[in-house]
Amino acid sequence: MKQTKLELLKKVFENWSGEKAQSVNKMPTSGSNREYYRILGNSRKVIGVINNDREENRAFLEFSKHFKKNNIAVPEIFSKDLDNNVYLEEDLDDQTLFNYLLEVRNNGDFPNELVIIYKKILDELLKFQIIAGKDLNYSFCYPRASFDKQSMNWDLSYFKYYFLKLADIPFNEQKLEDDYNTFMNFLLSENCNYFLYRDFQSRNIMLKDDKIFFIDYQGGRKGALQYDVASLLYDSKADIPQQIREELLDYYIESLKKYQEVDVEKFKQYYYGYVLIRMMQAMGAYGFRGFYEKKKHFLQSIPYALKNLRWILNNIELPIAIHEMIDVLNRITTSEKLKKFEPKEKRKSPLTVSISSFSYKNGIPEDRNGHGGGYVFDCRVLHNPGKYNKYKELTGKDRDVIDFFEQEEDIHDFLENVFSLVDMTVEKYVDRNFTNLMVSFGCTGGQHRSVYSAEKLKEHLQEKYAIQMVLWHREMD
C-alpha cells in the first residue's frame, strides 16, 4: 500500500533520529514545486523535503556536500531516500535576509547594519564562485552544466511568452529574436568559467544565530561572475537604493581583486548586461506565477522591477545594437496595464477601520458606529494551535504562535483573499470619503487564529493606506 507523504516523512525521520516524530507541519510554498515540512521530535528539529525531480535532488545533495567540505555555510544533510525523492536537512529557522530587511528598514532607509551584512554576503559569494567552484563536479548540474546560450534562450523566451504577451506589450518577434542573439553573444563573450549560484537573492539567504546561511542552489552551473551579483543587488522587492547598490558593487570588485586581476570598466559593462537578463528572467517568473497561475503576490514585485528597469534604461548603454529589445523594455515602463500594479499614493482620509478579534461563543461584535457595514471572517476553517498544549496559554500575538502560523499554507491563502476584499472596500470608501469600516475575525476561543489575522490585517493596511485604525481583541481586552 502506497505511503502518504506524512507517513513517508515520519518514517525517514524516525529511521534517522531514533525518536518519534511529534509533529509534521507543511511550510508555505514558494516559486518551486518542492514541498518543505518542519518535523519536530522529542529533541530534534529538521526540515523534510519532498521533490519529485530526482535530478534536481541529486544536484542539491551533491552541491551541499561539496560546499560543506569547502566551509561554506549551507544546510547540513542528515538523511536521504532518493528512491522516494525525500531528504532531511538542517532547520535554519525562518529568518530570511528578506524578512530582516523588512524589519530594520524605516521610511525607506537602508541602515549601515544592512550594508555590513551585504558585504559579508558578497565575501561568501566569492567563496562559492572562486574557491568552491574550482573543483566542483559540474556533471551534476541540472538542467544545464553552464549558463550557456540554450539557458539564456530559455530565460528570454520565458520573458517573451509569460511577461510580454500576458502584459500585452507589443513587439516585432523577428527583430526581438535577432536582438536576443546579439545580446546572448555579448554576454557569453565574458569569462563564464565560474560557479553561478543562479538564484542568489534575499529569500535564499538565511540569518541564524548571527550567522549567514545559503539555501536553494540546486540550479547552480558554470557562468559569469556578474550574474549572481546582479541577482543579489537587483533583487526587486529588496529595493536596495541605487547609491548602496553602487557601493556594494565597488566593494565586490575590490574583494575580487584579492583573487585575480580585474578590468573594472569591462567588468561593469558586462555586469549591467547580466542585470538586464536577470531582470527579464524575474519578470518572466512574475508573469507566469502572477498572470498565468493567478498568484497575486507575485504581481506585487512588478512595480519594483519597473523602477529598476527605468534606472537601467536611463543610465546605462550597452556596447551592442539591440534596438527592438530596448524599445520593448521602454514600452514596459510606460504600459498602462502594468501601471495599475504601482502602489497608490497614500492620501489622508477620514476613514477609520475598526478591526476586532472575537470568540463565536460570545457572539459577533456589534457595530458601535451604527453603520451596520463591514465584514466578518470565520477563522475556524484554519489549523488551530490551541489544540496543542504548547500553545494553550499563548495568543496570536506571541512569537511561538506566529511561527506556527508562518508555516501554515492555508492561512496565507486565507489572508490573501481577505486583504484583496478589504483593500477594494477601503479604496472605494476613501474615494467616497466614508468614515467607518468594521472588519471582525472570529474563531473558537478568540485567542489564536482570530487574533493573528486581525494583527496581520492591521499591518497590511498600515503599510498601504493613510487611514486611522482601531484594533480590539475582545476576549483578551
C-alpha positions in Angstrom: 0.0 0.0 0.0 1.4 3.4 -1.0 2.6 5.6 1.9 1.2 9.1 2.3 3.7 12.0 2.3 3.3 12.4 6.1 3.9 8.7 6.7 7.0 8.8 4.4 8.5 11.8 6.2 7.8 10.3 9.6 9.5 7.0 8.6 12.6 8.7 7.2 12.8 11.0 10.3 12.4 8.1 12.8 14.9 5.9 11.0 17.5 8.7 11.1 16.8 10.1 14.6 15.7 7.0 16.5 12.8 9.0 18.0 9.1 9.6 17.2 8.0 12.5 15.1 5.8 14.6 17.3 4.6 16.9 14.6 5.0 17.4 10.8 3.9 20.8 9.5 3.9 21.9 5.9 5.7 25.2 5.3 4.5 27.9 2.9 5.1 27.2 -0.7 7.4 29.5 -2.8 8.1 29.7 -6.5 9.0 26.0 -6.9 7.2 22.6 -6.8 9.4 21.4 -3.8 7.4 20.8 -0.6 9.0 21.6 2.7 7.9 20.3 6.1 9.1 21.2 9.6 9.4 17.9 11.6 9.7 18.0 15.4 10.8 15.1 17.5 11.5 14.9 21.3 14.9 16.5 20.9 15.4 17.1 17.2 14.1 19.5 14.7 14.7 19.2 10.9 13.3 20.2 7.5 11.9 17.4 5.4 11.9 18.0 1.6 9.8 16.2 -1.0 10.7 16.9 -4.6 9.8 14.6 -7.4 12.5 16.0 -9.7 15.2 13.4 -8.9 18.0 15.1 -11.0 17.4 18.4 -9.1 17.7 16.4 -5.8 21.0 14.9 -6.9 22.3 18.3 -7.8 21.3 19.8 -4.5 22.7 17.0 -2.4 26.0 16.8 -4.2 26.5 20.6 -4.1 25.6 20.6 -0.4 28.3 18.0 0.3 30.9 19.9 -1.8 30.1 23.3 -0.2 30.3 21.9 3.3 33.7 20.4 2.5 34.8 24.0 1.5 33.5 25.5 4.7 30.6 27.4 3.1 27.5 27.8 5.3 24.9 25.6 3.7 22.4 23.3 5.5 23.7 20.0 6.7 22.0 17.0 5.0 21.1 14.4 7.6 19.4 11.7 5.7 18.1 10.9 2.2 15.8 8.5 0.4 16.3 9.2 -3.2 14.0 6.3 -4.3 11.2 8.2 -2.7 12.5 11.7 -3.5 12.8 12.7 0.1 15.7 14.1 2.2 16.1 15.7 5.6 18.2 18.9 6.1 19.2 21.2 8.9 16.4 23.6 10.1 17.8 27.1 9.8 14.6 28.6 11.3 12.6 31.3 9.4 14.6 34.5 9.4 15.5 35.2 5.7 17.5 38.2 4.7 14.3 39.5 3.0 12.3 39.3 6.3 15.1 41.0 8.1 15.2 43.8 5.5 11.5 44.5 6.2 12.1 44.6 10.0 15.0 47.0 10.0 14.2 49.4 7.2 12.5 52.5 8.4 10.9 55.0 6.0 12.9 53.5 3.1 16.3 54.0 4.9 18.9 51.4 4.4 20.8 51.3 7.7 24.5 50.7 7.9 24.0 47.3 9.6 22.4 46.1 6.4 25.3 47.3 4.3 27.7 45.4 6.6 25.6 42.2 6.2 25.5 42.6 2.4 29.3 43.0 2.3 29.7 39.7 4.3 27.3 38.0 1.8 29.4 39.2 -1.1 32.5 37.8 0.5 30.8 34.5 0.9 29.6 34.7 -2.8 33.2 34.9 -3.8 33.9 31.7 -1.9 31.2 30.0 -3.9 32.4 31.4 -7.2 36.2 31.2 -6.9 37.0 28.6 -4.3 34.2 26.0 -4.3 33.7 26.4 -8.0 37.2 25.2 -8.9 36.8 21.5 -8.2 33.0 21.2 -8.3 31.7 18.2 -10.3 29.6 20.1 -12.9 28.2 16.8 -14.3 25.6 17.0 -11.5 24.3 20.4 -12.7 20.7 20.4 -13.8 19.2 21.1 -16.3 22.4 22.5 -17.9 26.1 22.4 -16.9 26.5 26.0 -17.7 24.6 29.3 -18.2 25.1 28.9 -21.9 23.1 30.1 -25.0 20.5 27.5 -24.5 19.9 28.5 -20.9 19.8 32.2 -21.8 17.4 31.5 -24.6 15.0 29.7 -22.2 15.0 32.7 -19.9 14.4 35.2 -22.7 11.6 33.1 -24.1 10.1 32.8 -20.7 10.1 36.6 -20.5 8.7 36.9 -24.0 5.8 34.5 -23.7 4.8 34.9 -20.0 5.5 38.5 -19.4 5.4 40.5 -22.7 2.5 38.6 -24.2 0.4 38.3 -21.0 1.1 42.0 -20.2 0.0 43.0 -23.8 3.4 44.6 -24.7 3.7 44.8 -28.5 6.9 43.7 -30.2 8.2 42.6 -33.5 9.1 38.9 -32.9 11.8 38.5 -35.6 13.5 41.7 -34.6 13.4 40.8 -31.0 14.8 37.3 -31.6 17.6 38.9 -33.7 18.4 41.2 -30.7 18.3 38.3 -28.3 21.0 36.6 -30.3 23.2 39.7 -30.3 22.6 40.1 -26.6 23.4 36.5 -25.8 26.6 36.6 -27.8 27.7 39.7 -26.0 27.1 38.1 -22.5 28.9 34.9 -23.5 32.0 36.8 -24.6 32.8 37.3 -20.9 34.6 34.6 -18.9 31.9 32.1 -18.0 34.0 29.5 -16.1 32.9 30.3 -12.5 30.3 28.8 -10.3 27.0 30.5 -10.9 24.5 30.1 -8.0 21.6 31.1 -10.3 19.1 32.3 -7.7 21.3 34.4 -5.3 18.6 36.6 -3.7 17.4 37.7 -0.3 14.8 34.9 0.2 17.6 32.3 -0.3 19.8 33.7 2.4 19.1 32.8 6.0 20.2 34.6 9.2 20.5 32.4 12.2 22.5 33.0 15.5 24.3 36.0 13.9 25.5 33.8 11.0 24.7 33.8 7.3 23.5 30.6 5.6 22.6 29.8 2.0 19.9 27.6 0.5 18.3 26.7 -2.9 21.5 26.5 -5.0 20.3 23.3 -6.9 20.1 25.3 -10.1 23.9 26.2 -9.9 26.1 25.8 -13.0 29.1 27.4 -14.7 28.7 31.1 -15.7 30.0 34.6 -15.4 30.8 36.3 -12.1 28.4 39.2 -12.8 25.2 37.2 -12.8 24.9 36.4 -9.1 26.0 39.9 -8.1 23.2 41.3 -10.3 20.7 38.8 -8.8 21.5 40.0 -5.2 21.8 43.7 -5.8 18.8 44.0 -8.2 16.5 41.6 -6.1 13.3 43.5 -6.8 11.4 43.6 -3.5 14.6 44.1 -1.5 14.6 47.6 -3.2 18.2 48.5 -2.4 18.8 52.2 -3.0 20.9 52.8 -6.2 23.7 54.5 -4.3 24.0 51.5 -2.0 24.0 49.2 -5.0 26.9 51.0 -6.5 28.8 51.0 -3.1 28.3 47.2 -2.8 29.3 46.6 -6.4 32.5 48.5 -5.8 33.1 46.5 -2.7 32.6 43.2 -4.5 35.1 44.3 -7.3 37.7 45.3 -4.7 37.3 41.9 -2.9 37.5 40.1 -6.3 40.9 41.8 -6.8 42.3 39.7 -3.9 41.7 36.6 -6.1 42.5 37.9 -9.6 43.1 40.9 -11.8 40.0 42.9 -12.7 39.4 45.3 -15.6 36.8 47.4 -13.7 35.3 49.2 -16.7 34.9 46.0 -18.7 33.5 44.1 -15.6 30.8 46.8 -15.1 29.9 46.8 -18.8 29.1 43.1 -18.7 27.6 43.4 -15.2 24.8 45.7 -16.5 24.1 43.2 -19.3 23.7 40.5 -16.7 21.5 42.8 -14.7 19.2 43.1 -17.7 18.9 39.3 -18.4 18.3 38.6 -14.7 15.6 41.2 -14.6 14.0 39.7 -17.7 14.1 36.2 -16.2 12.5 37.5 -13.0 9.7 39.3 -14.9 9.0 36.1 -16.8 8.5 34.4 -13.4 6.2 37.2 -12.2 4.2 36.8 -15.4 4.0 33.0 -15.1 3.2 32.9 -11.4 1.1 36.1 -11.4 -0.7 36.4 -14.7 -0.9 32.7 -15.7 -1.2 30.9 -12.3 -3.1 33.8 -10.7 -0.9 34.0 -7.7 -1.3 37.7 -7.0 1.6 38.2 -4.6 4.0 37.7 -7.5 2.5 40.7 -9.3 3.4 42.9 -6.3 7.0 42.7 -7.4 6.3 44.3 -10.8 6.5 48.0 -9.6 10.0 47.3 -8.1 11.1 45.7 -11.4 9.8 48.7 -13.4 11.6 51.1 -11.1 14.9 49.2 -11.6 14.3 48.9 -15.3 13.7 52.7 -15.7 17.0 53.4 -14.0 19.0 51.0 -16.2 17.4 52.4 -19.4 18.1 56.0 -18.4 21.7 55.5 -17.2 23.3 52.5 -18.9 24.1 52.0 -22.6 25.4 48.6 -23.7 28.1 48.4 -26.4 25.8 46.5 -28.8 22.9 47.4 -31.1 19.7 45.8 -29.7 17.1 48.5 -30.7 14.0 46.3 -30.6 14.8 44.8 -27.2 15.5 48.3 -25.7 12.2 49.6 -27.3 10.3 46.7 -25.8 11.8 47.4 -22.4 10.8 51.0 -22.7 7.3 50.0 -23.6 7.1 48.0 -20.4 7.9 51.1 -18.3 5.1 53.1 -19.9 2.5 50.3 -20.0 -1.0 51.4 -18.7 -1.8 47.7 -17.9 1.3 47.5 -15.6 0.8 50.9 -14.0 -2.2 49.5 -12.1 0.2 47.4 -10.0 2.0 50.5 -8.9 1.2 51.2 -5.2 -1.3 54.1 -4.9 0.0 57.2 -3.3 -1.2 57.4 0.3 -3.6 60.2 0.7 -5.1 61.2 4.0 -8.7 60.1 4.6 -11.3 60.4 7.3 -11.8 56.7 7.2 -11.3 54.6 10.4 -11.2 50.9 10.1 -12.2 49.1 13.3 -10.6 45.6 13.4 -11.5 43.1 16.0 -11.0 39.5 17.1 -13.7 37.6 18.9 -14.9 34.2 20.1 -18.1 32.8 18.4 -19.1 31.5 21.9 -19.8 35.2 22.9 -21.4 36.3 19.7 -20.3 38.6 16.8 -19.1 42.1 17.9 -21.7 44.9 17.5 -21.1 47.8 15.2 -20.6 50.6 17.7 -20.7 53.2 14.9 -24.2 52.3 13.9 -23.5 51.9 10.2 -24.1 48.2 10.1 -21.5 47.6 7.4 -18.2 45.7 7.1 -17.0 42.1 7.1 -16.9 39.1 9.5 -14.4 36.4 8.6 -14.6 32.9 10.1 -11.1 31.7 11.0 -12.4 28.3 12.3 -11.5 26.8 8.9 -7.8 27.3 9.8 -5.5 24.9 11.7 -5.9 25.7 15.4 -2.7 25.9 17.5 -4.9 25.9 20.6 -5.3 22.2 20.2 -1.6 21.7 21.4 -0.5 22.1 25.0 2.5 24.2 23.9 0.2 27.0 22.7 -2.8 26.8 25.0 -1.7 29.7 27.2 -0.4 31.8 24.4 -2.2 34.1 21.9 -1.9 35.1 18.3 0.5 37.9 19.3 3.1 35.6 20.8 6.2 34.6 18.8 5.7 30.9 19.0 2.1 31.1 17.7 3.2 33.5 14.9 5.9 31.0 13.9 3.2 28.3 13.9 1.1 30.2 11.5 4.0 31.2 9.3 4.4 27.5 8.5 0.7 27.1 7.5 -0.1 27.5 3.8 -3.8 27.8 4.4 -3.7 30.9 6.5 -1.6 32.7 3.8 -4.2 31.9 1.2 -7.0 32.9 3.6 -5.4 36.3 4.4 -4.5 37.0 0.8 -8.3 36.8 -0.1 -9.2 38.8 3.0 -6.7 41.5 2.0 -8.0 41.7 -1.5 -11.6 42.1 -0.4 -10.8 44.7 2.3 -8.4 46.6 0.0 -11.1 47.0 -2.6 -13.6 48.3 0.0 -11.0 50.7 1.7 -10.2 52.2 -1.7 -13.9 52.8 -2.5 -14.5 54.2 0.9 -11.5 56.6 0.7 -12.7 57.8 -2.7 -16.2 58.4 -1.3 -15.0 60.0 2.0 -16.7 57.4 4.1 -15.7 57.5 7.8 -16.1 53.9 9.2 -15.5 50.3 8.2 -15.7 47.3 10.5 -13.7 44.1 10.0 -14.0 41.2 12.5 -12.3 37.9 12.7 -13.8 35.1 14.8 -12.6 31.7 16.0 -13.5 29.2 18.7 -11.8 31.0 21.6 -10.9 34.4 20.2 -7.3 33.8 21.2 -5.1 32.4 18.4 -6.4 32.4 14.8 -8.6 35.5 15.0 -6.0 37.5 17.0 -3.2 36.6 14.5 -5.5 37.5 11.5 -6.6 40.8 13.0 -2.9 41.8 13.7 -1.9 40.9 10.1 -4.7 42.9 8.6 -3.7 46.0 10.7 0.0 45.6 9.5 -1.2 45.3 5.9 -3.4 48.3 6.0 -0.8 50.4 7.8 1.6 49.8 5.0 -0.8 50.7 2.2 -3.1 53.4 3.4 -3.1 56.7 5.3 -6.2 55.8 7.4 -7.0 55.6 11.1 -7.3 52.1 12.7 -8.7 50.8 15.9 -7.7 47.2 16.9 -9.7 45.4 19.6 -9.1 41.8 20.8 -12.4 41.5 22.6 -11.7 38.3 24.5 -8.3 39.5 25.6 -9.2 43.1 26.4 
